[in-house]
Amino acid sequence: MAAFATVVGFLACLYTIGHGTNLDYSDAQSHLTIARRLFDSKAPGFEQLGTVWLPIPHLLLVPFVLNMWLYSTGWAAGILGTLALAATTAGLYRIAARLGFARIGRLAAVLVVLANPAVLYVYTTALTEPVLIMCMVGGMAGLAHWATSRRRMSAGELAVFAGIPSGAAVLSRYEGWALVLTGTAFVLAAAKRRTGTWREALTMASGYAAVPAAAVLWWLSYNWAIYGNPLEFMFGQYSAYAQQKSITDSGLLPTKGNLGLTLWTFHWSLLETVGILVLVLAGAGAVVLVIRRGLANSTLLVAVTGSAYAFALVGLYLGQTAINNDHSLPATWWNNRFALTALPLVAILAAASVEELTHSAKIRPWAVSALVLAMALQNAWWSADPTERLAVLAEGKMSADSTADSTAAARWLKDHYISGGILMDESARGNAVLPVMGVPLKEIFDRASGDLFVPALADPAHYAKWVFVNVEAGSGAADSGPSDLVYRAMLKAPSFNVQYALVFSTPTHRIYERTSDP
């Protein structure tokens, strides 16, 4: 199964990377850049991980971004994504097997992933969802093995097979924290049922939670050591809290405190990601599972798989995240890929439904034929207009369209840059284009340059031959992302137009070249 998924993932990479769409998301380019900055920047080091995103996706990218071609084309992320796809499908197959599903049910869980173009697309990018889902599925597979094994596993074995991948999930995305909380509760309940003693249950739960707890403590310590605040990731300048506050203040977060709109918005994203067929099968599978098994350990295990789904809904309701689609308020495309965190739950529930439909040998051929036909029709409908009918692809296209000018500027600079250094604010709106630019990051003066960025802003001609600015990001409007600090500094420097000449421009971006050596 892993080998087949690897082939499918490789073919998906050939298509998306060949068309350049794997870099459509600005966040995907930022993740590649963070991984590369660890060793290639004006201030290389571990602190380049930052605190906006958790570190595991970037650390796993490092071996692949060492090569400039793999980094600039996005193949680095494609390789990691293909490995994650193989691990995800193998894990889902194992979970389905441990739940007692026959081969058809197991294959159904895998096909939910491999037969979905939106899912395959995301696995060719540097977005964090593939790593998160891989780690979550790994942790769930370990829990499924522990819960269904005839041999009583030790707490140490549980820590290795379930705790380690769950710990990796904790350091991949915050949905992993929800997985560990519900996973620990599951281990407590299952162990208590098995042994009848709380001591054994607490021992097993501690074994499972030990590695994830260490991961959480490490992340708090890292934030404390680097930023002087263990909760910098939660309340810092670039945190989700700070971003959501500006969105809320602008009146662009209507889901906050509105349960109906939260459910409506998220489930439209989910529907426009996995499709109506899979969603109907998943809903039926949930009913079948409860009716057939009640609150058995297997049912509780599937419920744990839904922890990321519940986390997404809670975050949206509390205003910690924002999602927009063509049925939301306002109607646009934003963060629809968050719906992919429900993929493991949807896949397992859909597999449960297929298992029930194909249980009888008499109707099995008809049921399988009908399901295959329905899936083919679903994909045919998607393929007729994928960037309008699949939320993840629509969002990627919107991101690419909104950064078309900065991408054009980055490509121009890639073709003309030889040496001399580049001053730019990579964190400003529309400026996350360093992979496309394809210039070694040690040539860039930006916010990640440590103590060099401020003096470079004050005296750019002394540091950089080239200046890259977004002329629309000078005001820093609340709903448009951080302002371009380089452009703001340029406007305040009367000598800038004497020292630099405009050599390339688009409606939003300009590139300046120093007219003489300082």
C-alpha positions as CSV (number, residue, x, y, z in Angstrom):
1,M,0.0,0.0,0.0
2,A,2.8,2.4,0.9
3,A,4.6,1.6,-2.4
4,F,1.4,2.3,-4.4
5,A,0.8,5.6,-2.6
6,T,4.4,6.6,-3.3
7,V,3.9,6.1,-7.0
8,V,0.6,8.1,-6.9
9,G,2.3,10.9,-4.9
10,F,5.3,11.1,-7.3
11,L,2.9,11.4,-10.3
12,A,1.0,14.1,-8.5
13,C,4.3,16.0,-7.9
14,L,5.2,15.7,-11.6
15,Y,1.9,17.3,-12.5
16,T,1.8,20.2,-9.9
17,I,5.5,21.0,-9.9
18,G,5.5,20.8,-13.7
19,H,2.8,23.4,-13.8
20,G,4.3,25.4,-10.9
21,T,1.1,25.3,-8.8
22,N,2.8,23.6,-5.9
23,L,4.1,27.1,-4.9
24,D,0.7,28.8,-5.3
25,Y,0.2,29.2,-1.5
26,S,2.4,31.9,0.1
27,D,2.5,29.8,3.2
28,A,4.1,26.9,1.3
29,Q,6.9,29.2,0.1
30,S,7.3,30.5,3.7
31,H,7.7,27.0,5.1
32,L,10.4,26.2,2.5
33,T,12.2,29.4,3.4
34,I,12.1,28.8,7.2
35,A,13.6,25.3,6.6
36,R,16.4,26.8,4.4
37,R,17.1,29.7,6.8
38,L,18.3,27.3,9.5
39,F,21.6,27.0,7.6
40,D,21.4,29.6,4.9
41,S,20.8,33.2,6.0
42,K,22.5,36.2,7.5
43,A,21.9,34.8,10.9
44,P,21.7,31.0,10.6
45,G,20.7,29.0,13.6
46,F,18.0,27.2,15.5
47,E,16.2,30.4,16.3
48,Q,15.3,30.8,12.7
49,L,12.5,28.3,13.4
50,G,10.6,31.2,14.7
51,T,7.4,30.8,16.8
52,V,4.6,31.4,14.3
53,W,4.5,27.7,13.2
54,L,5.5,24.6,15.1
55,P,8.9,23.2,14.1
56,I,8.6,19.6,12.9
57,P,7.4,20.3,9.4
58,H,10.4,22.6,8.9
59,L,12.9,20.2,10.5
60,L,11.7,17.4,8.2
61,L,12.2,19.7,5.2
62,V,15.8,20.5,6.0
63,P,17.5,17.5,4.4
64,F,15.7,18.3,1.1
65,V,16.1,22.1,1.0
66,L,19.9,21.7,1.3
67,N,19.8,21.5,-2.5
68,M,19.0,24.9,-4.0
69,W,17.1,23.3,-7.0
70,L,14.9,21.2,-4.8
71,Y,14.3,24.3,-2.6
72,S,13.5,26.7,-5.4
73,T,11.3,24.3,-7.4
74,G,9.4,23.0,-4.4
75,W,10.5,19.4,-5.1
76,A,11.9,19.4,-1.5
77,A,8.3,19.6,-0.2
78,G,7.1,17.2,-2.9
79,I,9.5,14.5,-1.7
80,L,8.5,15.0,1.9
81,G,4.9,15.0,0.9
82,T,5.2,11.8,-1.0
83,L,6.7,10.1,2.0
84,A,4.0,11.5,4.2
85,L,1.3,10.2,1.8
86,A,2.8,6.7,1.9
87,A,2.9,6.8,5.7
88,T,-0.6,8.2,5.9
89,T,-2.2,5.6,3.7
90,A,-0.3,2.7,5.3
91,G,-1.4,4.0,8.7
92,L,-5.1,4.3,7.7
93,Y,-4.9,0.8,6.3
94,R,-3.5,-0.6,9.5
95,I,-6.1,1.3,11.6
96,A,-8.9,-0.1,9.5
97,A,-7.5,-3.6,9.8
98,R,-7.2,-3.2,13.6
99,L,-10.9,-2.2,13.7
100,G,-11.8,-5.5,12.0
101,F,-12.6,-4.2,8.6
102,A,-12.3,-6.5,5.6
103,R,-10.0,-5.7,2.7
104,I,-12.7,-3.7,0.9
105,G,-13.2,-1.5,3.9
106,R,-9.4,-1.0,4.4
107,L,-9.0,0.0,0.7
108,A,-11.9,2.4,1.0
109,A,-10.1,4.3,3.8
110,V,-7.0,4.5,1.5
111,L,-9.0,5.6,-1.6
112,V,-10.6,8.5,0.3
113,V,-7.0,9.9,0.3
114,L,-5.6,8.7,-3.0
115,A,-8.6,9.4,-5.2
116,N,-9.0,13.0,-4.1
117,P,-7.1,15.6,-6.3
118,A,-7.3,18.3,-3.5
119,V,-5.7,16.0,-1.0
120,L,-3.0,14.9,-3.5
121,Y,-2.3,18.6,-4.3
122,V,-1.7,19.5,-0.7
123,Y,0.7,16.6,-0.4
124,T,2.9,18.1,-3.2
125,T,3.2,21.4,-1.3
126,A,5.1,22.6,1.8
127,L,1.9,23.2,3.7
128,T,1.9,21.7,7.2
129,E,-1.2,19.5,6.8
130,P,0.6,16.5,5.3
131,V,3.1,16.2,8.1
132,L,0.3,16.7,10.7
133,I,-1.9,14.1,9.2
134,M,0.9,11.6,8.9
135,C,1.9,12.1,12.6
136,M,-1.8,11.9,13.7
137,V,-2.4,8.7,11.8
138,G,0.8,7.3,13.1
139,G,-0.3,7.9,16.7
140,M,-3.7,6.5,16.0
141,A,-2.3,3.4,14.4
142,G,-0.2,2.9,17.6
143,L,-3.2,3.3,19.8
144,A,-5.2,0.9,17.6
145,H,-2.5,-1.7,17.9
146,W,-2.3,-1.3,21.6
147,A,-6.1,-1.5,22.1
148,T,-6.6,-4.5,19.9
149,S,-3.5,-6.6,20.5
150,R,-4.0,-9.9,22.2
151,R,-0.6,-9.5,23.9
152,R,-0.7,-6.9,26.7
153,M,1.8,-4.2,25.7
154,S,3.9,-2.4,28.2
155,A,3.7,1.4,28.9
156,G,7.1,1.7,27.2
157,E,5.9,0.0,24.0
158,L,2.9,2.3,24.0
159,A,5.2,5.3,24.3
160,V,7.3,4.1,21.4
161,F,4.5,3.1,19.0
162,A,1.9,5.7,19.8
163,G,3.6,8.3,22.0
164,I,6.4,9.2,19.7
165,P,4.2,9.9,16.6
166,S,1.8,11.7,18.8
167,G,4.6,13.8,20.1
168,A,5.6,14.6,16.6
169,A,2.0,15.7,15.9
170,V,2.2,18.0,19.0
171,L,5.2,19.8,17.4
172,S,3.6,19.8,13.9
173,R,0.3,21.7,14.5
174,Y,-1.9,22.5,17.5
175,E,-4.5,19.9,16.4
176,G,-1.9,17.4,17.7
177,W,-2.4,18.8,21.2
178,A,-6.1,17.9,21.0
179,L,-5.2,14.4,19.8
180,V,-3.0,13.8,22.8
181,L,-5.6,15.0,25.3
182,T,-8.3,12.7,23.8
183,G,-5.8,9.9,23.2
184,T,-4.8,10.0,26.9
185,A,-8.4,9.8,27.9
186,F,-8.9,6.9,25.6
187,V,-5.9,5.0,27.1
188,L,-7.3,5.6,30.6
189,A,-10.7,4.3,29.7
190,A,-9.5,1.3,27.7
191,A,-6.9,0.3,30.3
192,K,-9.4,0.6,33.1
193,R,-11.8,-1.7,31.2
194,R,-9.1,-4.2,30.5
195,T,-7.6,-4.4,34.0
196,G,-10.2,-3.0,36.3
197,T,-7.5,-1.0,38.2
198,W,-6.8,2.7,38.1
199,R,-3.2,2.1,38.9
200,E,-2.6,0.2,35.6
201,A,-4.7,2.7,33.7
202,L,-2.7,5.6,35.0
203,T,0.5,3.8,34.2
204,M,-0.5,3.2,30.6
205,A,-1.8,6.7,30.2
206,S,1.4,8.2,31.6
207,G,3.4,6.0,29.2
208,Y,1.4,7.3,26.2
209,A,1.5,11.0,27.3
210,A,5.2,11.1,28.3
211,V,6.7,12.0,24.9
212,P,3.9,14.5,23.9
213,A,4.2,16.2,27.3
214,A,8.0,16.5,26.8
215,A,7.3,18.0,23.4
216,V,5.0,20.6,24.9
217,L,7.6,21.5,27.6
218,W,10.3,21.8,25.0
219,W,8.2,24.2,23.0
220,L,7.4,26.3,26.0
221,S,11.1,26.3,26.9
222,Y,12.2,27.2,23.4
223,N,9.8,30.2,23.4
224,W,11.1,31.3,26.8
225,A,14.7,31.0,25.8
226,I,14.4,32.7,22.5
227,Y,11.7,35.3,23.1
228,G,11.7,35.7,26.9
229,N,8.1,34.5,27.0
230,P,7.0,30.8,27.2
231,L,3.7,31.8,25.6
232,E,5.1,33.9,22.8
233,F,3.6,31.4,20.3
234,M,0.2,32.2,21.7
235,F,0.2,35.9,22.3
236,G,3.2,37.3,20.4
237,Q,3.4,39.8,17.6
238,Y,3.0,37.2,14.9
239,S,0.8,34.8,16.8
240,A,-2.6,33.6,15.6
241,Y,-4.1,35.6,18.5
242,A,-2.6,38.9,17.1
243,Q,-3.8,38.1,13.6
244,Q,-7.3,37.1,14.6
245,K,-7.6,40.2,16.8
246,S,-7.0,42.5,13.8
247,I,-9.5,40.4,11.7
248,T,-12.1,40.6,14.5
249,D,-11.5,44.4,14.9
250,S,-12.2,44.7,11.2
251,G,-15.5,42.8,11.5
252,L,-14.3,40.0,9.3
253,L,-14.8,37.1,11.8
254,P,-18.5,36.4,12.0
255,T,-18.1,32.8,13.1
256,K,-16.8,33.9,16.5
257,G,-19.5,33.1,19.1
258,N,-21.9,31.9,16.3
259,L,-22.3,28.1,16.4
260,G,-24.6,27.9,13.4
261,L,-22.3,29.9,11.2
262,T,-19.3,28.0,12.5
263,L,-20.9,24.7,11.5
264,W,-22.1,26.0,8.2
265,T,-18.7,27.5,7.2
266,F,-16.5,24.6,8.2
267,H,-18.7,21.9,6.8
268,W,-18.9,23.7,3.4
269,S,-15.1,23.7,3.4
270,L,-15.1,20.0,4.3
271,L,-17.8,19.2,1.6
272,E,-15.8,21.2,-1.0
273,T,-12.7,19.3,-0.1
274,V,-13.6,15.6,0.3
275,G,-16.8,15.6,-1.8
276,I,-20.5,14.8,-1.2
277,L,-20.0,11.0,-1.7
278,V,-17.3,10.7,1.0
279,L,-19.1,13.0,3.4
280,V,-22.4,11.0,3.1
281,L,-20.5,7.7,3.6
282,A,-18.8,9.1,6.6
283,G,-22.1,10.3,8.1
284,A,-23.6,6.8,7.6
285,G,-20.5,5.2,8.9
286,A,-20.8,7.1,12.2
287,V,-24.3,5.9,12.6
288,V,-23.4,2.3,11.7
289,L,-20.4,2.3,14.1
290,V,-22.5,3.4,17.1
291,I,-25.3,1.0,16.4
292,R,-23.1,-2.0,15.8
293,R,-20.5,-1.4,18.5
294,G,-22.0,1.1,21.0
295,L,-19.3,2.6,23.1
296,A,-16.8,-0.2,22.6
297,N,-13.1,0.6,22.5
298,S,-13.1,0.6,18.7
299,T,-15.8,3.3,18.7
300,L,-13.9,5.4,21.2
301,L,-10.8,5.0,19.1
302,V,-12.6,6.5,16.1
303,A,-13.8,9.3,18.3
304,V,-10.2,10.1,19.2
305,T,-9.5,10.3,15.4
306,G,-12.0,13.1,15.3
307,S,-10.2,15.2,17.9
308,A,-8.7,17.4,15.2
309,Y,-12.2,17.9,13.7
310,A,-13.5,19.0,17.0
311,F,-10.5,21.2,17.6
312,A,-11.1,23.0,14.3
313,L,-14.7,23.7,15.1
314,V,-13.9,25.0,18.6
315,G,-11.1,27.2,17.2
316,L,-13.5,28.6,14.6
317,Y,-16.2,29.2,17.2
318,L,-13.9,30.9,19.7
319,G,-12.4,33.1,17.0
320,Q,-8.9,31.5,17.2
321,T,-9.0,30.7,13.5
322,A,-10.7,32.0,10.4
323,I,-12.1,30.1,7.4
324,N,-13.8,31.6,4.3
325,N,-15.3,29.9,1.3
326,D,-18.0,30.7,-1.3
327,H,-20.7,30.0,1.3
328,S,-19.2,32.0,4.2
329,L,-19.4,35.6,5.4
330,P,-17.6,37.2,3.7
331,A,-17.5,34.9,0.6
332,T,-13.9,34.4,-0.4
333,W,-11.3,31.7,-0.1
334,W,-9.2,31.5,3.1
335,N,-7.8,28.6,5.2
336,N,-10.1,25.9,3.7
337,R,-7.2,23.5,3.9
338,F,-7.9,23.4,7.7
339,A,-10.8,21.0,6.8
340,L,-8.2,18.4,5.8
341,T,-7.5,17.9,9.5
342,A,-10.8,15.9,9.5
343,L,-9.5,13.6,6.8
344,P,-8.5,10.7,9.1
345,L,-11.9,10.7,10.8
346,V,-13.7,10.9,7.4
347,A,-11.7,8.2,5.9
348,I,-12.3,5.7,8.7
349,L,-16.0,6.5,9.0
350,A,-16.4,6.1,5.2
351,A,-14.6,2.8,5.4
352,A,-17.0,1.7,8.1
353,S,-19.9,2.5,5.8
354,V,-18.4,0.6,2.9
355,E,-17.7,-2.3,5.2
356,E,-21.4,-2.4,6.1
357,L,-22.6,-2.0,2.5
358,T,-20.3,-4.8,1.3
359,H,-20.9,-7.2,4.2
360,S,-23.3,-9.4,2.3
361,A,-21.6,-11.5,-0.4
362,K,-24.8,-11.3,-2.6
363,I,-24.9,-7.5,-2.9
364,R,-21.1,-6.9,-2.6
365,P,-20.4,-6.8,-6.3
366,W,-23.3,-4.4,-6.9
367,A,-22.3,-2.2,-4.0
368,V,-18.7,-2.0,-5.0
369,S,-19.6,-1.2,-8.6
370,A,-22.0,1.5,-7.5
371,L,-19.4,3.1,-5.2
372,V,-16.7,3.0,-7.9
373,L,-19.1,4.6,-10.4
374,A,-20.1,7.3,-7.9
375,M,-16.4,8.0,-7.2
376,A,-15.7,8.3,-10.9
377,L,-18.6,10.7,-11.4
378,Q,-17.4,12.8,-8.4
379,N,-13.9,13.1,-9.9
380,A,-15.3,13.8,-13.3
381,W,-17.4,16.7,-11.9
382,W,-14.3,18.0,-10.0
383,S,-12.1,17.8,-13.1
384,A,-14.5,19.9,-15.1
385,D,-13.6,23.0,-13.0
386,P,-11.2,22.0,-10.2
387,T,-10.3,25.5,-9.1
388,E,-13.9,26.4,-8.5
389,R,-15.3,23.1,-7.2
390,L,-12.5,22.2,-4.8
391,A,-12.0,24.7,-2.0
392,V,-8.2,23.9,-1.5
393,L,-7.5,24.4,-5.2
394,A,-9.7,27.6,-5.4
395,E,-7.8,29.0,-2.5
396,G,-4.5,28.2,-4.0
397,K,-5.4,29.9,-7.3
398,M,-6.6,33.0,-5.4
399,S,-3.3,33.1,-3.6
400,A,-1.4,32.7,-6.8
401,D,-3.5,35.4,-8.5
402,S,-3.0,37.8,-5.6
403,T,0.8,37.4,-5.7
404,A,1.2,37.4,-9.5
405,D,3.0,40.7,-9.5
406,S,5.4,39.8,-6.7
407,T,6.1,36.4,-8.3
408,A,6.9,38.3,-11.6
409,A,9.3,40.6,-9.7
410,A,10.9,37.6,-8.0
411,R,11.5,35.8,-11.3
412,W,12.9,39.0,-12.8
413,L,15.4,39.3,-10.0
414,K,16.3,35.6,-10.3
415,D,17.3,36.2,-13.9
416,H,19.3,39.4,-13.3
417,Y,20.8,39.0,-9.8
418,I,24.5,38.2,-9.7
419,S,25.7,39.6,-6.4
420,G,25.5,42.6,-4.1
421,G,22.8,41.7,-1.7
422,I,19.1,42.2,-1.6
423,L,17.1,44.3,0.9
424,M,13.5,43.2,1.3
425,D,10.8,42.6,3.9
426,E,9.9,39.0,3.3
427,S,7.3,39.1,6.0
428,A,5.3,41.8,4.3
429,R,2.1,41.1,2.4
430,G,2.8,39.4,-0.9
431,N,6.5,39.1,-0.4
432,A,6.8,35.4,0.5
433,V,8.5,34.6,-2.8
434,L,12.1,33.7,-1.8
435,P,11.9,30.1,-3.3
436,V,10.7,31.5,-6.6
437,M,13.5,34.1,-6.4
438,G,16.0,31.3,-6.1
439,V,18.8,33.4,-4.5
440,P,20.8,32.1,-1.6
441,L,19.3,33.4,1.6
442,K,22.6,34.6,2.9
443,E,22.3,37.3,0.2
444,I,19.1,38.6,1.7
445,F,18.7,41.4,4.3
446,D,15.2,40.9,5.8
447,R,13.6,40.6,9.2
448,A,15.3,37.2,9.7
449,S,18.8,38.8,9.4
450,G,19.1,39.4,13.1
451,D,20.9,42.7,14.0
452,L,21.6,43.5,10.3
453,F,18.1,44.4,9.2
454,V,17.7,47.7,11.2
455,P,21.0,49.3,10.0
456,A,20.2,48.1,6.5
457,L,16.9,49.9,6.6
458,A,18.7,53.1,7.8
459,D,21.4,53.0,5.2
460,P,20.4,50.6,2.4
461,A,23.1,51.7,-0.1
462,H,25.8,50.5,2.3
463,Y,24.4,47.0,2.5
464,A,22.4,46.0,-0.6
465,K,22.7,46.6,-4.3
466,W,19.1,45.6,-4.9
467,V,15.9,46.7,-3.1
468,F,12.6,44.7,-3.4
469,V,9.5,46.5,-2.2
470,N,5.7,46.1,-2.1
471,V,4.3,49.6,-2.8
472,E,0.8,48.6,-1.7
473,A,1.9,47.4,1.8
474,G,3.2,50.7,3.1
475,S,0.2,51.5,5.3
476,G,-0.2,48.1,7.1
477,A,-4.0,48.0,6.9
478,A,-5.5,45.6,9.5
479,D,-7.0,43.3,6.8
480,S,-4.0,43.2,4.5
481,G,-1.1,41.8,6.5
482,P,2.1,43.4,7.8
483,S,3.3,46.5,6.1
484,D,6.5,46.6,4.0
485,L,9.1,48.0,6.4
486,V,11.6,48.5,3.5
487,Y,9.1,50.6,1.5
488,R,8.2,52.7,4.6
489,A,11.9,53.4,5.2
490,M,12.5,54.2,1.5
491,L,9.7,56.8,1.6
492,K,11.4,58.5,4.6
493,A,14.9,58.6,3.0
494,P,15.3,61.6,0.6
495,S,18.6,60.2,-0.7
496,F,17.1,56.9,-1.8
497,N,16.1,58.0,-5.3
498,V,19.6,59.5,-5.8
499,Q,21.3,56.2,-4.7
500,Y,19.0,53.8,-6.5
501,A,17.3,53.6,-9.9
502,L,14.0,51.8,-10.7
503,V,14.8,48.7,-12.9
504,F,11.6,46.7,-12.8
505,S,8.0,47.4,-11.7
506,T,4.6,45.9,-11.5
507,P,1.4,47.5,-10.2
508,T,2.3,46.3,-6.7
509,H,6.0,45.7,-6.6
510,R,9.2,47.5,-7.6
511,I,12.9,46.5,-7.8
512,Y,15.6,49.1,-7.5
513,E,19.3,48.8,-8.3
514,R,22.0,50.9,-6.7
515,T,23.4,53.3,-9.2
516,S,27.0,53.3,-7.8
517,D,29.1,51.5,-5.2
518,P,29.0,53.2,-1.8
